[in-house]
Amino acid sequence: MDERETRRIGYPLTIPVVLLQSEAMQRACATRDFREIFRLVNRRTGTSHAAMAAAIGKMTSSRVSDIIRGVRGIRGQEVIERVADGFGIPGEMLGLPRRVWESSPGNVGAIDRPDPNLESVVDSESTARARYAKNNPRGLDLLAVAGLRQQVQNLDARYVSEPSTALIAETGQHLGQLAHWHTCTTTYSVRRDLHAAQAEASTLMGQLVWDASGRTDHGTARRYFAQAEVAARELGDPVAEGLALLRTTFVALYGEKNPRAGLELARRAASTVQGSSHVLGGLAVLHAAEAHAMLQHRKDCERELSNAERHFGKISEADAAAPLFSPSQFGRVAGSCFLFLGNASRAEEYLVDTVNALPDGSKPHAVALANLALACIRQYKLDEAIAAAYAAIDILERHRGAGGMNLVFQAGRELKSWRGVSGVHDLYDRLMGLMAA
């Protein structure tokens, strides 16, 4: 335990020093970009919205969610101070006076904080309401639905770095509970939140079953995404509907290997979110570019890549899909595009930058590394290809993301003519171990 953590004994949350010292966190604090600060704490530490709210105090999990989505902001000095104290951010980083806990040992200043040995009040109340509503559906209320939505969002956050097989059962339980609740409620406001939860849970379940199947169970994934579309239309939420369509696009492109169907789906997704989200609009256009690359439509691909950049340049804090955006997405898909178009050197340029920008150990990181290995193989850069493939395997051994698995085995196939080289032979042993696991 370092000195900072020792000083914060008694506080319910202290973000790790590695996150505090990261370039992203320092930049977000310097500009008081609380949406990014909250997003980093949520995604990189796995802390739930409810736990973040409890650490800050006088805040609800729904407000935390709104801040991350860019719907609400933070302006008041008193609230900013509570954020600094709640997360353990030194006052200097947020332009505040030195905090009490920065110079005081033990638990001074934590008197008003919740007991760290107890569950947060928000988590406990939501869980209790959801448990009661499970057996007494007439007692279903907005807080119970919010509690279930929070659990689904927590599972979604874990998807990027954990095996999908470990998340399917709990997600399925939530979907079953939602189906039961749908038959029991007639209150408009509760029904509306149930549709929102249904769209989120169905989209996640489609991702999970497809990934767990090695991207082979296209039918089941499509059915879940179709359920999400229906729920989103009932809700009147074009962003949720567009996300379900975008996920279906991935099935067509990467699973069914049908770029024409993928292109049509990507266009539908872009049309659905037009005027509602530049994040999803940009992602849809980006994958339309990839479909064109698969079809060897170079000019169309480059046009859509430019369109995607224009969308991303217009993203605002009010974009409902803002948590889905990452600056590395463009480079990852652009690199894939140029691999399909046979321009391995240009693909490598994009992918090197992307690999350096992505969080270590994530599923997208493994995909980018495997694609980088392919780009290097096609330029006869064996040492670089082997290093990238090894790094991808290190990640895949932990979460077995199907996208990265398929690509790293493709890299292995393309290295077949160099199988006698010692480094390639060792790589084949790693691939066999990955397959056996």
Summary of the structure (lengths in Angstrom):
residues: 437
radius of gyration: 23.0
end to end distance: 35.0
largest distance: 68.5
contacts: 1504
relative contact order: 0.06
helix: 73%
strand: 0%
